[in-house]
C-alpha cells in the first residue's frame, strides 16, 4: 500500500503541473485575439461618438456621423465604385485565372514551373511601383485615369489570389477522375463542367472572395486612378482625412467592415465557409 501511494503521488503532481498549460495557453489566446480586435472595437465605438473629433473614451452617444456618410456624396459614390470594382475584378480574375491555373497544374515541365512563379508577380512587386507602371502603360493605351483602367488594375492583382488558390486545390486532385470520364466517352466540355469544376469550386470561391476583400481595401493602386468617377472609398477617405479628421471616418470604416462581414456571411449561407478549405 505504501509503495502504491508513492507511485501515485508524483503522477498527481504531474497532473497538477500539466493543468497550468491549458490555462496559460487559453490566457495567451485571449490576449492575442484581444490585441487584434481592440483597434477594430475602438473604431466601431468611436463611430457613435457625439464629439466633433475622434476621442476615446467618447463623451456621448450619437448617430450623426452615419448621417454624415449619407450627406457627404463622395463617400456614397466612392463606396459604390469600390463595390463595383471589387465584384467585377473578382469575376474577371476568375475568368482569366482559373484556366491558367488548370493548365499550370497539369504542366510538369520547366515552362509550367516558371509560369507558376510568374503568377505571383503582381503581388510580389510593391503596390506603388505596380500602380505607377500600370498608369504609364494604360495612359499609353489612351485609357488614362478611368473606371476601366481601375478595373484592369484591380483585375491584375486579383488574378494571383484566384489562380494560386485554384492551383493548390487542382494540384491535389488526381487526374484519374478526368481520365475515367474521358474513357467513358465524355467530351472535354462535359469533363470540365461535370468533373473538374465541382472539384476546384472551393478554390474558386476562396480565391474570388479573398480578391474581392483585398480590392475593397486597396489604396496604393486605386490612388493612381482616382478621378471624378473612378475614386474608390479608401482614396476618398485618405483625401478626407487630409482636411479634417472627425468620427465620420470611423463610421464609414465601420460600414466598409460590415460589407466585408456581410460578404462572408452570404458566402457561408449559400456555400459554407468550411467547404472553401475542402479538397
N, C-alpha and C positions, 0 to 999 in steps of 0.2 A: 504493500500500500504506500509505503514511504517512497519507494522508487518510482511508482506510477505518478505520485504527486510531483516529484522532482522533474519528471519528464514534461508534465502538462504545464508547469509554471512558466518556463521560458516560452512555450508556444503561446500562452495567453498574453505575455508581454509583447511578443512579436505582433500579435493581432492588434493590440492597442496602438503599437507604433505605426502599423500599416493603416490604421484608421485616420491618421493625420494626413496621409497622402491625398485621398479623395477630397478632404476638406480644403487643403491648400490648393488643389487643382481647381475646385469649384470657386474659391475666392479669386484665384488668378483669372479664370474665365469671366467672372462677374466684373472685375476691374477692367479687363481688356475690352469687353463689349461696352462698358460704361464710358471708357476713353474714346471709343469710336462713335458712340451715339450722342455724347454730350454736346458736341458742336451743332449737330442737327437739331437736337432738342432746344438748344438756345435760340437757333434761328426761328424755329416754329413759334416759340413762346414770344420772342421779340416782335413777331409779325402782328401780334394782338395788342401791342403797346399803345397807350394813349399819348405817349410823348412824341414830340416832333423830331426827335433824334434817337438814334439807337442807344439804348441804355439798358443795362441788366444789373440788378432786377428792375423790372419795369414799374413805373409809378401807378399805372392803372390799366384797365382792360378796354379795348376799342376795336371796332371793325373798320375804322376809317381808311386804313391802308389797303384793305382789299377793295374798297370803293375807289381808291386812288388808282388801282390797277385798271379798272373799267374806264375811268375818266381819262387816263393818260393813254391815248390811242397808240403810240409806238409800242407800248407793252403788249397790247392785244394783237396788233398787226404782226409784230415780230414773233409772237407765240404761235400764231397760225402758220407763219413761214417756217418756223422750226419744225412743227409737226409735219407739214407737207414734205419738207426736205428729208426728214428722218424716215418717213414711210416710203417715199419714192426711191430714196437712195438704198434703202433696205431691199426693196423689190428689184431694183436694177442690179444691186450687188449679188442677189440670189441668182438672177438670170445669167449673169456673167461668171460668177464664181463657182457655181455648182458643176457645170460641165468641165471647167478647168480642173477642179478637184477630182472628179471622176477619172479623167484622163491621167492625171498625175499619180493617182493611187495605183493604177494598174501598169504604169510605165516603170520598168525596172532598170533601165539604162541610166547613164550619166546625165542624159538630157532631162529626164524626169526629176533627178535629184536636184539639178540646177534650177529647174522650174519651181520645185517645192520651196527652195530657199528664196527664189525671186518673189514668191507670193507675199513674203513678209516685208518687201522693200518699202511700200508706202507707210508702214508703221514703224520701220526701223530708222527712217530719215526723220530728223527733227521737224515738228509740225510747221514751224515758222518758215523753215527753208523750203519745205514742200509747198506751202501756200504761196510763197514768193515765186517759186519756179512755175507753178500752175498758173499764176496770174500773168506772167510773161507769155507762157505758151498759149493760153486761151485768148489773150489780147492779140497775139499774132494771128490767131484764127478768127479775129474780128468778133469774138464773143464778149470780151471785156468783163466789166462788172455787171452781172445779170443773174437772174434766177437760174438760168440754165448752167452758167458757169459754177454757181454754188452747188447745184445738184451734181454736176460732174465731179467736183472736188470731193464731196461727201461720199459719192459712189466709189471713188478711187480708194478711200480709206475703209469703206465697208467691205470691199471685196476680200481683203486678207482675213478678216474675222470670220466671214462666212466660209470661204474656201478652206481655211485651215481646220475649222471645226468639222466640216463635211469630210475633209481628207482624213482626219483622225478616225471618224466613225466608219468610213468606207474601207479604210485600210484593214480594219479589224474584221470586216465581213469576208468570209471565204468565197472565192469565185465559183464554188461548187453549185450554189443556188442558181446563178445565171447560166452556168453550163448545162445544168439539168433542164432548165426551161428551154434552152436552145435545142437540146437533144429531143425534147418533146415537141418541137416544131414551132415554138413561139417566135414571133418576129422581134426585131430589135426594139421597135416601139413598145410592144407589149411587155418585153423583158424589163424595160426601163420603168414603165408605169405600174406594172404588177409585182415586180420583184425588187428592183434596185431602189425605186423611190420610197416604198414603205420602210426599207431598211435604213436609209440615210435621212429619213424625215426628222428624227431627233436632232441630228447635226444641223439641218437646215433651220429648224425652229430656234435652236440655241444660238447659232451664228447670226441669224437675222435679228433676233431680239437684242442681242448684245450690240450689234451695229446700230440699231435704232436708238438705244440708250446712249451710246457714245456720240451719235450725231446730235441728239438733243442738247448735250452738254459741251459741244465742241466750240471753242473760242478761237484758237490760233488760225485755223483755216478759214473760218467764217469771217474773221476780221478783214481779210484781204478783199472780200467780195461783198462787203456791206454797202449796198446802195439804197436808193429811196424805196425800192420794192423788194429788196433781197437781203435785208438785215435780219439775222436770227436773234433770238432772245438774249443769249449771252453777250452779243455785241451791243445791243441796246442797254443792257444792264451795266456794262462797263462804261458806256457813254454817259449814262445817267449818274453813275457814282462819281464821275469826274466833276460834276457841277453841284450835286447835292447828295447827301447820304442820310436819307430818312428810312424808317422801317418799311416803306413800300418795297424796298429791295428784298427784305426778308419775306414779305408777303408773296411777291412774285416767285421767289426761290421756293417757297413752300408749295405754291401751285405747280411749279415745274416738277418738284419732287413727287407730288400727288399723281401727276400724269404718269411718271415712271412707275410708281407703285400700282396705279390702275392698269398699266400695260401688263405688269407681272400677274396681277390678279386675273385679268382677262385671259391670258395665256393658260394660267393654271385651271381656270374654269372650263375652257374649251378643250385644252390638250392635256394639261397636267405637267407641272414643273418637274416632278420626279421622272417623267418619261424623257425629258430632254437629255438626261445623262444615261439613258438606256442604250446599250449597244445593239 
